Amino acid sequence: AVVSTQSGHYGRGVSILLNVPLSDMCGISCSYKSAGYCNKRLLQRGPDFQSSIKICEGEISLSAFILNVQGNCPQPCYKEGVYLIYNGQYLSNFHDSHESDTQLVLDKLVNDGPIQTMSNFKGPHAIVAYFEKENEIWFWRDYFGRRSLLITKHCQGFVLSSVGDLSFGQWIEVPSQAIYCFKVNEGKLVYYQYNQAMFVDNSKFLELFENPESSSRFLKVPTATLR
């Protein structure tokens, strides 16, 4: 199985084949205009709970494989037009350890939107969220790339996943130097870069999309991330 590594963040942009146990974290995947993707490595990541849904007239499939269901918010989860799959840890002095951080992240996405949510996020994470009204898929990893998220081109679309299967295609790491918005109606990727981004060669990633566009809006690196 291909898994994401820290090395990709520092300019290699390469996914690496590793023979390591993968049952220590949850797994997520999102398929757009592609056959539903799943492999046993994802199942190993989430032995306690697995669930998949299809939305956007079947064009989008969201799947979650959860190691430990904490609170009452299994994934994929939905609230007020926002679907979320999430692998990470929300760190806060004000966060009840018995409360589902998935619910907390979902609430923030609904109330604050993706950019503001990312800006205030403290902790390692990988997120894929679909915004129904805007018909947009947002995805990103934390600034230091501490949770895996890979992407491959497949059929007429793409697949995002915590773990990649080489039999399904060639995978590359989603660069953690930006957050990404795929506009389904336009078939277009817009990305928002950090104003203090470390150098990352993201050319192979951008080649997966037709005419990707860099937003003129630069994101400030979250102060909480650097603590």
Salt bridges, closest charged atoms under 4 A:
ASP107 OD1 - LYS79 NZ 2.78
GLU136 OE2 - LYS183 NZ 2.93
ASP142 OD1 - ARG146 NE 2.98
GLU173 OE2 - ARG141 NH2 3.51
GLU213 OE1 - LYS188 NZ 2.41
